[in-house]
Amino acid sequence: MDKINTRPNLFVVGAAKSGTTSLHNYLDQHPDIFMCNLKEPHFLINNEIGKDRIPIGICSESKYLNLFLKGKETKYRGESSVMYLMYPEIVIPKINQKFGEDCKIIIMLRNPIERAYSGFQHVKRYNVKEDCLDFNSAWNISEERYFSDLEMTPASRYKELGLYYKQVKSYLDGMKNVHIIIYDDYKKDLQFEMNKVFDFLQIQKVEINFQRKHMVGGWQWDDEHMKYLMMKKNPIKLFLKLLIPFKCLRKKIRRKIQHRNTSIVPDISDDDVQMLKLFYKEDVQKLSVLLERDLNYWTK
C-alpha cells in the first residue's frame, strides 16, 4: 500500500462555529473526497496544547493516519479540526513536514461577534467545565481561565478565536494552497460556494444534497445538574448503558430528556454586541485589507 495515498492532504482548519460541520459533510459527498469519520481529531495540536483539553482528540500518529485508510482511492483525504486556525505556528510546520506543501487548506470565517456568542453557547451546552451562566462573565475570564486550567477546552477562548487577521495571514504566508469562505456567502448560496471549493481543489463540480442539517444549536440546558448528568461520564450513565444495551433506544431516551430539560437560547444583549464590535473592529479592518474584501459591516 502506498503510504502517501493514505495520508491527509485536505484540512478545514476553522473557524469554530462557522459552518465547518456542514462543510465537512458536504465535502464528503464528493466522490473524489474522503473526509474522516471523526470530524475533529485535532492531532496536530493535541500534544502541544495539552491532551486533556480535547477528550475526543487523537494524540497517536498511527491512530490518526488510520482515520484516512478508507480514502486510499480518492484524490483527497481530509479532516476538519477547527482549533487549527488559532494555532498556525504549530499546525503549518507540521502539515508541510509530515504531509507536504501541496496540501489544501480551507478556512471559513463568520462574523466574530456571532461566532463568539455561538461559541459560548456551544461550550456551555456540551462542556461541564463552562460554569459561567452569562456570556459577559465567561468572556472576561476566558484567557486567564484557559491558561490556569489544563483541562479547559480551547473552544472557551472566546476572544482569541475571533481575532482572525494574524491567524489567516499566517496560513496565507505559510501554505501554498489556501481557500477562504465567508460564512455569509456560504449561507446565501451553498452550491455556489461549494462549486468554488471544487474549483480550488481542481475537481469536477457535483450537486450537493443540502437537506440534512448539521450541528443544530440554539438551545441550552435549563438545569446545570441535568447538564452534568447528561454530558459527563458518571455511574448513573454507566448503569443505564448496561440496563439499556441498545444504542438507538438510548438515543431516543436522551432526545426526550433533552427536549424536556432545555430551552431556546436568548439573544445576545445589545451591550454585549457593542462591546464585541469595539473589541473586534480593528482586527476586522486589517482582515478586510488582507483579503481585499470589505467585511467592516461585521462591526458597524
Residue, then its C-alpha position, 0 to 999 in steps of 0.5 A: m500500500d502506498k503510504i502517501n495515498t493514505r495520508p491527509n492532504l485536505f484540512v478545514v482548519g476553522a473557524a469554530k462555529s462557522g459552518t465547518t460541520s456542514l462543510h465537512n459533510y458536504l465535502d464528503q459527498h464528493p466522490d473524489i473526497f474522503m473526509c474522516n469519520l471523526k470530524e475533529p481529531h485535532f492531532l496536530i495540536n493535541n500534544e502541544i496544547g495539552k491532551d486533556r483539553i480535547p477528550i475526543g482528540i487523537c494524540s497517536e500518529s498511527k491512530y490518526l493516519n488510520l482515520f484516512l485508510k478508507g480514502k486510499e482511492t480518492k484524490y483527497r483525504g481530509e479532516s476538519s479540526v477547527m482549533y487549527l486556525m488559532y494555532p498556525e505556528i504549530v499546525i503549518p510546520k507540521i502539515n508541510q513536514k509530515f504531509g507536504e506543501d501541496c496540501k489544501i487548506i480551507i478556512m471559513l470565517r463568520n462574523p466574530i461577534e456571532r461566532a463568539y456568542s455561538g461559541f459560548q453557547h456551544v461550550k456551555r451546552y456540551n462542556v461541564k467545565e463552562d460554569c459561567l451562566d452569562f456570556n459577559s462573565a465567561w468572556n472576561i475570564s476566558e484567557e486567564r481561565y484557559f491558561s490556569d486550567l489544563e483541562m479547559t477546552p480551547a473552544s472557551r477562548y472566546k476572544e482569541l478565536g475571533l481575532y482572525y487577521k494574524q491567524v489567516k495571514s499566517y496560513l496565507d504566508g505559510m501554505k501554498n494552497v489556501h481557500i477562504i469562505i465567508y460564512d455569509d456567502y456560504k449561507k446565501d448560496l451553498q452550491f455556489e460556494m461549494n462549486k468554488v471549493f471544487d474549483f480550488l481543489q481542481i475537481q469536477k463540480v457535483e450537486i450537493n444534497f443540502q437537506r440534512k442539517h448539521m450541528v443544530g444549536g440554539w438551545q441550552w440546558d435549563d438545569e446545570h445538574m441535568k447538564y452534568l448528568m447528561m454530558k459527563k461520564n458518571p455511574i448513573k450513565l454507566f448503569l443505564k448503558l448496561l440496563i439499556p444495551f441498545k444504542c438507538l433506544r438510548k438515543k431516543i431516551r436522551r432526545k426526550i430528556q433533552h427536549r424536556n430539560t432545555s430551552i431556546v437560547p436568548d439573544i445576545s444583549d445589545d451591550d454585549v454586541q457593542m462591546l464585541k464590535l469595539f473589541y473586534k473592529e480593528d482586527v476586522q479592518k486589517l482582515s478586510v485589507l488582507l483579503e481585499r474584501d470589505l467585511n467592516y459591516w461585521t462591526k458597524 
